[in-house]
Amino acid sequence: MIWRVFVVFMLLLVAAMSVVVSRRESEPESAAPAREPPQLGYYMVDARVTETGPDGRPRYRMEAERVLQNPVDLSIHLEDLRLGYSADAERRWTLTAESGFVPPGSRKIDLSGNVLIVGQPQPGSETAVVRTERLSLDTDANIATTPARVDIEWGRRRLSGIGLKADLKAERVQLESAVHGRFAR
């Protein structure tokens, strides 16, 4: 009797294993997901790029020691950046920084490391210098902002504060908080 139960159990086990094996053979093997080739990025040394406005005249002229596009997310990294901006034929501003970052598909440049904005607010006036450690520049709106400490020098005038919003086109600068100044004659 035990012998018959053992034989029936073995037959059922063999039948179950054959069903499992036949199912595995009939199922198509899932193809490994195809890896897409990496997207192409670019790398430039001593780069000079000019962006023109709707009138065809240069809006910005950028020079950078190195420009590197990340092929994964298409962001752009800049080193030793110099950006020239023309408010009009007589008023030009120059922005410099140790590094910059442009997020993917953005018209904003995030600058960091010894950021300087140098220019003449009025034709024939003394040169103004704005210093900070980081700054974001929206190239469409021509707005520069930072939450960091800012120092402004214009001739013998000195101002400092925390946070800045500067409209480069309208040439309007607003310090956000902790404003301190000295105007000497």
Z-matrix of the N, CA and C atoms (Angstrom, degrees):
N
C 1 1.437
C 2 1.535 1 109.34
N 3 1.275 2 117.58 1 -47.42
C 4 1.446 3 121.55 2 178.75
C 5 1.523 4 108.71 3 -61.48
N 6 1.311 5 115.82 4 -37.59
C 7 1.456 6 120.71 5 179.18
C 8 1.519 7 110.66 6 -61.24
N 9 1.307 8 119.81 7 -43.04
C 10 1.466 9 123.29 8 -179.74
C 11 1.533 10 111.19 9 -66.43
N 12 1.319 11 117.76 10 -40.33
C 13 1.471 12 121.53 11 179.13
C 14 1.539 13 109.09 12 -63.98
N 15 1.359 14 114.90 13 -41.33
C 16 1.456 15 119.03 14 179.30
C 17 1.523 16 111.45 15 -63.42
N 18 1.331 17 118.49 16 -42.12
C 19 1.466 18 122.92 17 -179.99
C 20 1.531 19 109.59 18 -65.55
N 21 1.325 20 119.17 19 -43.19
C 22 1.469 21 122.72 20 179.69
C 23 1.535 22 109.00 21 -64.06
N 24 1.326 23 116.73 22 -43.28
C 25 1.463 24 120.57 23 178.63
C 26 1.521 25 110.67 24 -60.98
N 27 1.341 26 118.16 25 -43.75
C 28 1.460 27 122.29 26 179.70
C 29 1.531 28 110.77 27 -64.59
N 30 1.326 29 118.20 28 -40.37
C 31 1.466 30 121.32 29 178.41
C 32 1.537 31 110.77 30 -63.97
N 33 1.326 32 116.13 31 -41.89
C 34 1.468 33 119.43 32 178.08
C 35 1.540 34 110.84 33 -64.64
N 36 1.336 35 116.98 34 -39.61
C 37 1.452 36 121.80 35 178.97
C 38 1.527 37 110.93 36 -64.52
N 39 1.325 38 117.70 37 -43.68
C 40 1.465 39 122.00 38 178.20
C 41 1.523 40 110.21 39 -64.19
N 42 1.333 41 117.28 40 -41.11
C 43 1.468 42 121.19 41 179.99
C 44 1.534 43 110.02 42 -64.25
N 45 1.336 44 116.90 43 -42.62
C 46 1.459 45 120.39 44 -179.70
C 47 1.523 46 110.89 45 -65.16
N 48 1.318 47 117.34 46 -41.82
C 49 1.462 48 120.66 47 179.84
C 50 1.523 49 111.41 48 -66.34
N 51 1.327 50 117.24 49 -36.89
C 52 1.470 51 119.31 50 179.24
C 53 1.526 52 111.02 51 -68.00
N 54 1.343 53 117.55 52 -34.61
C 55 1.465 54 120.40 53 176.83
C 56 1.533 55 109.73 54 -65.69
N 57 1.322 56 116.93 55 -43.84
C 58 1.461 57 120.68 56 -179.89
C 59 1.520 58 110.39 57 -63.23
N 60 1.320 59 118.32 58 -44.96
C 61 1.459 60 121.71 59 -179.03
C 62 1.518 61 110.83 60 -65.05
N 63 1.310 62 117.77 61 -40.54
C 64 1.472 63 119.88 62 -179.55
C 65 1.526 64 111.36 63 -67.66
N 66 1.322 65 118.27 64 -34.15
C 67 1.465 66 121.02 65 177.39
C 68 1.528 67 110.52 66 -67.36
N 69 1.306 68 117.16 67 -41.46
C 70 1.459 69 120.34 68 179.31
C 71 1.521 70 111.16 69 -63.61
N 72 1.301 71 117.82 70 -37.79
C 73 1.461 72 121.01 71 -179.58
C 74 1.523 73 111.58 72 -72.47
N 75 1.339 74 117.62 73 -30.95
C 76 1.466 75 119.54 74 -177.72
C 77 1.529 76 112.62 75 -82.93
N 78 1.337 77 117.63 76 -22.10
C 79 1.462 78 120.19 77 178.84
C 80 1.519 79 109.65 78 -74.48
N 81 1.314 80 116.99 79 131.99
C 82 1.465 81 118.12 80 177.39
C 83 1.521 82 109.35 81 -69.14
N 84 1.308 83 115.32 82 143.01
C 85 1.457 84 119.24 83 178.19
C 86 1.519 85 108.87 84 -70.40
N 87 1.310 86 115.33 85 133.13
C 88 1.459 87 118.20 86 178.86
C 89 1.517 88 108.13 87 -71.90
N 90 1.305 89 113.00 88 128.23
C 91 1.467 90 118.14 89 179.82
C 92 1.518 91 108.69 90 -72.12
N 93 1.298 92 116.39 91 139.49
C 94 1.456 93 120.65 92 176.47
C 95 1.531 94 107.88 93 -63.91
N 96 1.316 95 116.62 94 140.03
C 97 1.467 96 117.57 95 -179.03
C 98 1.525 97 110.11 96 -57.46
N 99 1.310 98 113.96 97 131.85
C 100 1.466 99 119.06 98 -178.88
C 101 1.522 100 109.09 99 -69.03
N 102 1.296 101 116.77 100 133.17
C 103 1.458 102 121.23 101 177.26
C 104 1.516 103 108.31 102 -85.69
N 105 1.294 104 114.74 103 125.70
C 106 1.452 105 118.59 104 177.42
C 107 1.514 106 108.93 105 -77.31
N 108 1.311 107 116.65 106 144.45
C 109 1.465 108 117.92 107 177.50
C 110 1.526 109 109.12 108 -64.99
N 111 1.326 110 117.37 109 148.71
C 112 1.468 111 118.89 110 -179.44
C 113 1.519 112 110.30 111 -62.38
N 114 1.329 113 114.00 112 144.85
C 115 1.450 114 118.84 113 177.53
C 116 1.524 115 108.69 114 -69.85
N 117 1.296 116 114.33 115 150.30
C 118 1.453 117 118.79 116 -178.83
C 119 1.517 118 110.15 117 -78.09
N 120 1.301 119 116.71 118 136.28
C 121 1.449 120 123.68 119 173.00
C 122 1.518 121 106.93 120 -113.58
N 123 1.304 122 117.19 121 -171.58
C 124 1.453 123 118.70 122 176.22
C 125 1.511 124 109.92 123 -139.23
N 126 1.317 125 115.10 124 162.25
C 127 1.451 126 123.64 125 -179.68
C 128 1.522 127 106.97 126 -141.02
N 129 1.323 128 117.21 127 127.87
C 130 1.464 129 120.96 128 179.45
C 131 1.523 130 109.45 129 -130.31
N 132 1.319 131 115.42 130 145.57
C 133 1.455 132 122.58 131 175.72
C 134 1.525 133 107.28 132 -118.33
N 135 1.330 134 116.52 133 138.81
C 136 1.468 135 121.78 134 -176.65
C 137 1.531 136 110.98 135 49.76
N 138 1.315 137 114.80 136 53.44
C 139 1.465 138 121.50 137 -175.53
C 140 1.518 139 111.58 138 -80.83
N 141 1.318 140 114.83 139 144.87
C 142 1.472 141 122.70 140 173.28
C 143 1.520 142 106.98 141 -133.08
N 144 1.325 143 115.42 142 120.94
C 145 1.455 144 121.27 143 -178.03
C 146 1.523 145 108.18 144 -128.24
N 147 1.324 146 117.01 145 134.73
C 148 1.460 147 121.92 146 178.15
C 149 1.521 148 108.60 147 -119.79
N 150 1.335 149 115.62 148 129.90
C 151 1.465 150 120.80 149 175.07
C 152 1.515 151 107.49 150 -109.35
N 153 1.333 152 115.76 151 130.12
C 154 1.462 153 119.76 152 -179.51
C 155 1.518 154 110.59 153 -102.60
N 156 1.313 155 114.51 154 156.49
C 157 1.452 156 121.01 155 177.54
C 158 1.514 157 110.97 156 -89.74
N 159 1.323 158 117.99 157 -176.36
C 160 1.468 159 121.80 158 -179.70
C 161 1.535 160 112.93 159 -60.59
N 162 1.338 161 116.17 160 -25.62
C 163 1.467 162 120.06 161 179.99
C 164 1.533 163 112.35 162 -84.69
N 165 1.344 164 117.12 163 -2.46
C 166 1.459 165 120.85 164 179.00
C 167 1.517 166 113.86 165 88.56
N 168 1.323 167 117.70 166 -7.34
C 169 1.465 168 120.16 167 178.77
C 170 1.529 169 109.64 168 -85.84
N 171 1.330 170 117.29 169 150.64
C 172 1.470 171 120.24 170 -179.39
C 173 1.524 172 112.10 171 -61.37
N 174 1.341 173 115.91 172 131.54
C 175 1.468 174 121.70 173 172.98
C 176 1.514 175 109.55 174 -94.63
N 177 1.340 176 115.09 175 -48.77
C 178 1.453 177 121.64 176 -179.62
C 179 1.514 178 109.69 177 -131.78
N 180 1.306 179 114.93 178 144.25
C 181 1.461 180 121.18 179 169.78
C 182 1.512 181 105.81 180 -126.07
N 183 1.324 182 114.94 181 118.53
C 184 1.448 183 120.06 182 -177.97
C 185 1.521 184 109.96 183 -111.74
N 186 1.313 185 115.19 184 134.98
C 187 1.454 186 121.83 185 172.22
C 188 1.520 187 106.27 186 -124.31
N 189 1.322 188 116.15 187 137.51
C 190 1.464 189 120.64 188 178.19
C 191 1.517 190 108.99 189 -144.72
N 192 1.329 191 114.67 190 142.84
C 193 1.453 192 118.75 191 178.20
C 194 1.523 193 110.31 192 -64.40
N 195 1.341 194 115.66 193 -40.60
C 196 1.465 195 120.54 194 176.69
C 197 1.516 196 109.98 195 -141.96
N 198 1.336 197 115.39 196 142.64
C 199 1.456 198 122.72 197 174.08
C 200 1.515 199 106.32 198 -130.55
N 201 1.324 200 116.54 199 126.31
C 202 1.458 201 120.81 200 -177.79
C 203 1.516 202 109.34 201 -132.51
N 204 1.326 203 115.93 202 124.62
C 205 1.459 204 120.36 203 175.94
C 206 1.521 205 108.46 204 -97.29
N 207 1.324 206 116.57 205 127.43
C 208 1.457 207 121.80 206 176.85
C 209 1.526 208 108.00 207 -73.48
N 210 1.355 209 118.87 208 119.22
C 211 1.459 210 120.23 209 -176.71
C 212 1.523 211 113.81 210 -69.88
N 213 1.325 212 118.16 211 -16.69
C 214 1.461 213 120.36 212 -178.70
C 215 1.525 214 111.15 213 -78.37
N 216 1.353 215 117.29 214 -51.75
C 217 1.467 216 119.28 215 -176.86
C 218 1.526 217 113.77 216 -113.18
N 219 1.343 218 117.43 217 -0.08
C 220 1.469 219 124.23 218 178.10
C 221 1.526 220 113.84 219 65.62
N 222 1.339 221 117.16 220 19.48
C 223 1.458 222 119.74 221 172.28
C 224 1.528 223 108.40 222 -74.13
N 225 1.321 224 116.16 223 162.75
C 226 1.458 225 120.77 224 -176.27
C 227 1.529 226 108.98 225 -124.63
N 228 1.338 227 115.72 226 130.50
C 229 1.456 228 122.58 227 176.67
C 230 1.524 229 108.38 228 -109.08
N 231 1.322 230 115.84 229 135.55
C 232 1.467 231 122.19 230 -178.28
C 233 1.522 232 109.25 231 -121.94
N 234 1.334 233 117.37 232 143.38
C 235 1.462 234 121.86 233 176.17
C 236 1.519 235 109.50 234 -125.49
N 237 1.334 236 115.38 235 140.74
C 238 1.465 237 122.64 236 -179.10
C 239 1.523 238 110.91 237 47.08
N 240 1.306 239 113.84 238 70.90
C 241 1.460 240 123.34 239 -171.46
C 242 1.524 241 111.27 240 -94.16
N 243 1.321 242 116.03 241 140.96
C 244 1.464 243 123.90 242 172.75
C 245 1.522 244 106.47 243 -135.19
N 246 1.330 245 115.83 244 122.76
C 247 1.455 246 121.17 245 -176.48
C 248 1.517 247 108.69 246 -124.04
N 249 1.319 248 117.38 247 119.70
C 250 1.454 249 122.11 248 176.96
C 251 1.514 250 110.07 249 -99.08
N 252 1.324 251 116.74 250 132.77
C 253 1.464 252 122.69 251 -179.39
C 254 1.524 253 108.38 252 -126.47
N 255 1.325 254 116.96 253 131.49
C 256 1.467 255 121.77 254 178.51
C 257 1.519 256 109.23 255 -106.37
N 258 1.322 257 115.61 256 110.33
C 259 1.465 258 119.78 257 175.24
C 260 1.529 259 109.16 258 -69.41
N 261 1.314 260 116.21 259 -41.49
C 262 1.461 261 123.17 260 171.75
C 263 1.533 262 106.47 261 -159.98
N 264 1.314 263 117.68 262 -170.58
C 265 1.470 264 120.55 263 -174.64
C 266 1.527 265 112.70 264 -62.31
N 267 1.336 266 117.80 265 -28.07
C 268 1.467 267 120.54 266 -176.23
C 269 1.523 268 113.82 267 -101.28
N 270 1.312 269 117.46 268 -16.99
C 271 1.466 270 120.12 269 -175.62
C 272 1.522 271 110.67 270 -116.67
N 273 1.317 272 115.18 271 115.48
C 274 1.457 273 121.39 272 178.94
C 275 1.531 274 109.34 273 -123.73
N 276 1.323 275 115.12 274 143.18
C 277 1.454 276 122.06 275 177.55
C 278 1.518 277 108.54 276 -121.91
N 279 1.310 278 116.31 277 142.49
C 280 1.458 279 121.10 278 176.86
C 281 1.521 280 108.51 279 -121.61
N 282 1.306 281 115.52 280 130.10
C 283 1.450 282 122.90 281 -179.31
C 284 1.526 283 107.43 282 -115.40
N 285 1.317 284 118.85 283 127.77
C 286 1.468 285 121.63 284 177.93
C 287 1.525 286 109.48 285 -127.50
N 288 1.344 287 115.75 286 151.80
C 289 1.464 288 121.58 287 178.07
C 290 1.517 289 109.22 288 -160.27
N 291 1.324 290 115.63 289 156.78
C 292 1.459 291 120.11 290 177.66
C 293 1.517 292 111.71 291 -70.57
N 294 1.336 293 117.45 292 -34.62
C 295 1.466 294 119.71 293 179.47
C 296 1.516 295 110.45 294 -150.55
N 297 1.323 296 114.23 295 161.11
C 298 1.455 297 120.89 296 178.81
C 299 1.518 298 110.12 297 -145.39
N 300 1.323 299 115.90 298 159.71
C 301 1.462 300 122.17 299 180.00
C 302 1.517 301 108.28 300 -142.71
N 303 1.333 302 116.33 301 130.13
C 304 1.464 303 122.10 302 175.98
C 305 1.525 304 107.03 303 -115.31
N 306 1.347 305 118.01 304 113.81
C 307 1.466 306 119.82 305 178.12
C 308 1.530 307 110.72 306 -62.13
N 309 1.340 308 117.51 307 158.64
C 310 1.465 309 120.53 308 -178.60
C 311 1.530 310 112.46 309 -55.65
N 312 1.324 311 116.36 310 128.69
C 313 1.459 312 122.07 311 175.73
C 314 1.514 313 114.93 312 66.51
N 315 1.311 314 118.30 313 16.64
C 316 1.456 315 121.86 314 -175.15
C 317 1.522 316 111.44 315 -100.02
N 318 1.316 317 116.36 316 158.30
C 319 1.467 318 123.09 317 172.63
C 320 1.520 319 109.12 318 -108.57
N 321 1.330 320 116.36 319 19.71
C 322 1.456 321 122.39 320 -179.21
C 323 1.529 322 108.45 321 -110.73
N 324 1.328 323 116.40 322 139.83
C 325 1.460 324 121.94 323 176.12
C 326 1.526 325 107.32 324 -117.81
N 327 1.329 326 116.69 325 123.84
C 328 1.457 327 121.73 326 175.73
C 329 1.525 328 107.50 327 -96.87
N 330 1.324 329 116.57 328 117.95
C 331 1.462 330 122.75 329 -177.19
C 332 1.523 331 109.84 330 -105.78
N 333 1.337 332 115.70 331 147.69
C 334 1.464 333 119.15 332 177.21
C 335 1.518 334 109.90 333 -150.25
N 336 1.319 335 114.41 334 154.58
C 337 1.453 336 121.49 335 177.39
C 338 1.510 337 113.70 336 83.57
N 339 1.324 338 116.98 337 100.46
C 340 1.463 339 123.07 338 176.56
C 341 1.534 340 112.26 339 49.72
N 342 1.312 341 115.75 340 56.87
C 343 1.461 342 121.25 341 -179.17
C 344 1.528 343 109.36 342 -78.82
N 345 1.332 344 116.17 343 127.99
C 346 1.464 345 122.04 344 178.52
C 347 1.512 346 109.77 345 -127.15
N 348 1.326 347 116.14 346 138.64
C 349 1.465 348 122.52 347 170.04
C 350 1.519 349 105.33 348 -119.42
N 351 1.329 350 117.30 349 121.63
C 352 1.464 351 122.06 350 -177.00
C 353 1.525 352 108.83 351 -126.32
N 354 1.339 353 116.69 352 133.32
C 355 1.457 354 120.13 353 177.60
C 356 1.508 355 112.12 354 -177.64
N 357 1.312 356 115.47 355 -178.78
C 358 1.452 357 121.80 356 177.48
C 359 1.526 358 108.47 357 -112.87
N 360 1.331 359 116.59 358 113.11
C 361 1.463 360 119.67 359 -179.33
C 362 1.523 361 113.13 360 -60.72
N 363 1.329 362 116.90 361 -31.97
C 364 1.458 363 121.09 362 178.57
C 365 1.515 364 108.27 363 -132.78
N 366 1.330 365 117.78 364 144.29
C 367 1.467 366 118.87 365 178.72
C 368 1.519 367 111.08 366 -56.52
N 369 1.341 368 115.96 367 130.10
C 370 1.455 369 121.35 368 179.22
C 371 1.514 370 114.23 369 82.06
N 372 1.334 371 118.22 370 -2.00
C 373 1.471 372 119.86 371 -179.51
C 374 1.524 373 110.42 372 -84.91
N 375 1.330 374 114.49 373 173.76
C 376 1.458 375 119.85 374 177.37
C 377 1.528 376 109.55 375 -68.27
N 378 1.313 377 115.73 376 155.32
C 379 1.464 378 121.41 377 -179.70
C 380 1.524 379 110.25 378 -72.64
N 381 1.309 380 116.07 379 136.50
C 382 1.462 381 122.49 380 175.93
C 383 1.522 382 108.46 381 -103.75
N 384 1.348 383 115.84 382 141.92
C 385 1.464 384 121.86 383 179.51
C 386 1.522 385 108.06 384 -129.34
N 387 1.320 386 116.31 385 127.77
C 388 1.464 387 123.11 386 175.81
C 389 1.525 388 106.72 387 -113.69
N 390 1.348 389 116.81 388 126.95
C 391 1.473 390 121.78 389 -179.87
C 392 1.523 391 109.81 390 -120.26
N 393 1.338 392 115.40 391 137.99
C 394 1.462 393 121.83 392 173.79
C 395 1.519 394 108.35 393 -159.65
N 396 1.318 395 117.33 394 172.18
C 397 1.468 396 120.12 395 179.64
C 398 1.525 397 112.94 396 -94.66
N 399 1.318 398 117.34 397 -20.98
C 400 1.474 399 119.98 398 177.06
C 401 1.514 400 109.40 399 -152.25
N 402 1.337 401 113.98 400 151.68
C 403 1.457 402 120.08 401 -175.09
C 404 1.513 403 108.66 402 -158.15
N 405 1.325 404 117.37 403 141.97
C 406 1.468 405 122.48 404 172.86
C 407 1.515 406 108.04 405 -110.03
N 408 1.333 407 115.31 406 131.73
C 409 1.460 408 120.83 407 -179.72
C 410 1.515 409 109.14 408 -118.71
N 411 1.328 410 116.19 409 118.30
C 412 1.462 411 122.31 410 174.31
C 413 1.520 412 106.51 411 -89.55
N 414 1.342 413 116.78 412 107.79
C 415 1.457 414 120.35 413 -173.86
C 416 1.524 415 113.07 414 -74.39
N 417 1.334 416 118.61 415 -18.48
C 418 1.472 417 120.04 416 175.82
C 419 1.521 418 111.06 417 -79.99
N 420 1.320 419 116.40 418 -45.97
C 421 1.471 420 121.02 419 -177.87
C 422 1.526 421 112.45 420 -86.60
N 423 1.336 422 118.04 421 -11.13
C 424 1.470 423 123.06 422 -177.00
C 425 1.523 424 111.39 423 58.59
N 426 1.342 425 115.30 424 42.05
C 427 1.453 426 122.02 425 -179.54
C 428 1.529 427 109.01 426 -116.77
N 429 1.331 428 116.87 427 129.85
C 430 1.458 429 122.69 428 175.18
C 431 1.528 430 108.06 429 -111.00
N 432 1.339 431 116.89 430 133.34
C 433 1.462 432 121.13 431 -179.63
C 434 1.522 433 110.21 432 -137.19
N 435 1.330 434 115.07 433 153.22
C 436 1.455 435 121.44 434 172.76
C 437 1.519 436 109.23 435 -156.35
N 438 1.335 437 117.31 436 144.76
C 439 1.464 438 119.96 437 171.84
C 440 1.527 439 111.40 438 -92.22
N 441 1.327 440 117.99 439 -1.79
C 442 1.465 441 123.48 440 -174.05
C 443 1.532 442 111.82 441 -85.23
N 444 1.313 443 115.58 442 174.73
C 445 1.468 444 122.27 443 175.25
C 446 1.531 445 109.12 444 -63.34
N 447 1.333 446 115.40 445 142.06
C 448 1.461 447 122.38 446 -178.99
C 449 1.527 448 108.56 447 -132.29
N 450 1.339 449 116.15 448 135.78
C 451 1.459 450 122.12 449 174.16
C 452 1.520 451 107.75 450 -120.96
N 453 1.333 452 116.21 451 129.64
C 454 1.464 453 121.62 452 -179.10
C 455 1.524 454 108.58 453 -120.76
N 456 1.324 455 115.97 454 131.50
C 457 1.460 456 122.55 455 175.01
C 458 1.520 457 107.32 456 -124.07
N 459 1.331 458 115.69 457 131.51
C 460 1.459 459 120.68 458 176.45
C 461 1.515 460 106.59 459 -141.54
N 462 1.330 461 114.85 460 98.11
C 463 1.454 462 119.45 461 -172.77
C 464 1.521 463 108.91 462 65.15
N 465 1.351 464 116.38 463 -122.83
C 466 1.474 465 120.38 464 179.67
C 467 1.529 466 111.45 465 -94.40
N 468 1.298 467 117.48 466 4.38
C 469 1.462 468 121.65 467 -179.89
C 470 1.531 469 109.78 468 -88.30
N 471 1.333 470 116.33 469 141.63
C 472 1.460 471 122.07 470 179.20
C 473 1.522 472 109.10 471 -134.27
N 474 1.312 473 115.95 472 133.65
C 475 1.463 474 121.95 473 174.52
C 476 1.519 475 108.13 474 -136.51
N 477 1.323 476 116.81 475 146.54
C 478 1.459 477 121.03 476 172.87
C 479 1.516 478 108.04 477 -141.32
N 480 1.300 479 115.69 478 155.52
C 481 1.452 480 120.52 479 179.95
C 482 1.513 481 110.70 480 -171.61
N 483 1.303 482 114.82 481 178.48
C 484 1.464 483 121.89 482 176.54
C 485 1.519 484 107.12 483 -111.48
N 486 1.319 485 116.41 484 121.27
C 487 1.462 486 121.71 485 179.66
C 488 1.514 487 111.53 486 86.82
N 489 1.328 488 115.14 487 141.83
C 490 1.470 489 121.16 488 -178.06
C 491 1.511 490 109.68 489 -149.00
N 492 1.318 491 114.31 490 143.91
C 493 1.459 492 121.42 491 168.35
C 494 1.521 493 105.44 492 -132.46
N 495 1.336 494 115.76 493 119.52
C 496 1.463 495 120.29 494 -178.41
C 497 1.518 496 109.33 495 -124.54
N 498 1.327 497 115.94 496 124.39
C 499 1.462 498 122.32 497 173.73
C 500 1.523 499 105.89 498 -93.47
N 501 1.334 500 116.84 499 104.65
C 502 1.459 501 120.45 500 -174.78
C 503 1.518 502 112.46 501 -68.94
N 504 1.306 503 117.42 502 -31.48
C 505 1.462 504 120.04 503 -179.47
C 506 1.528 505 110.83 504 -73.12
N 507 1.324 506 116.54 505 -47.35
C 508 1.469 507 121.19 506 179.53
C 509 1.528 508 111.08 507 -82.05
N 510 1.334 509 116.93 508 -9.06
C 511 1.455 510 123.56 509 -178.87
C 512 1.527 511 111.05 510 53.79
N 513 1.308 512 113.32 511 54.51
C 514 1.462 513 121.14 512 178.73
C 515 1.521 514 108.04 513 -122.57
N 516 1.332 515 117.34 514 127.54
C 517 1.460 516 123.17 515 -178.43
C 518 1.519 517 108.71 516 -118.43
N 519 1.326 518 115.25 517 133.88
C 520 1.459 519 119.91 518 178.63
C 521 1.522 520 108.44 519 -129.76
N 522 1.344 521 117.18 520 120.16
C 523 1.454 522 122.16 521 172.90
C 524 1.524 523 107.38 522 -86.16
N 525 1.337 524 116.48 523 138.24
C 526 1.465 525 120.66 524 -171.39
C 527 1.539 526 113.70 525 -82.87
N 528 1.347 527 117.67 526 -47.64
C 529 1.477 528 118.73 527 -176.06
C 530 1.521 529 110.24 528 -155.42
N 531 1.330 530 115.24 529 170.48
C 532 1.475 531 123.59 530 178.29
C 533 1.531 532 110.54 531 50.14
N 534 1.329 533 115.45 532 48.61
C 535 1.465 534 120.62 533 -176.62
C 536 1.526 535 110.37 534 -82.73
N 537 1.334 536 115.56 535 130.07
C 538 1.445 537 122.26 536 177.03
C 539 1.531 538 107.17 537 -133.23
N 540 1.327 539 116.92 538 140.22
C 541 1.463 540 118.54 539 -177.98
C 542 1.509 541 113.75 540 -146.25
N 543 1.354 542 112.21 541 163.46
C 544 1.460 543 119.67 542 176.19
C 545 1.518 544 106.83 543 -146.91
N 546 1.304 545 116.02 544 122.91
C 547 1.449 546 122.29 545 178.39
C 548 1.518 547 107.68 546 -117.50
N 549 1.322 548 116.67 547 106.21
C 550 1.471 549 121.59 548 -178.63
C 551 1.507 550 109.67 549 -101.69
N 552 1.326 551 116.84 550 147.82
C 553 1.468 552 120.72 551 178.18
C 554 1.486 553 110.71 552 -97.85
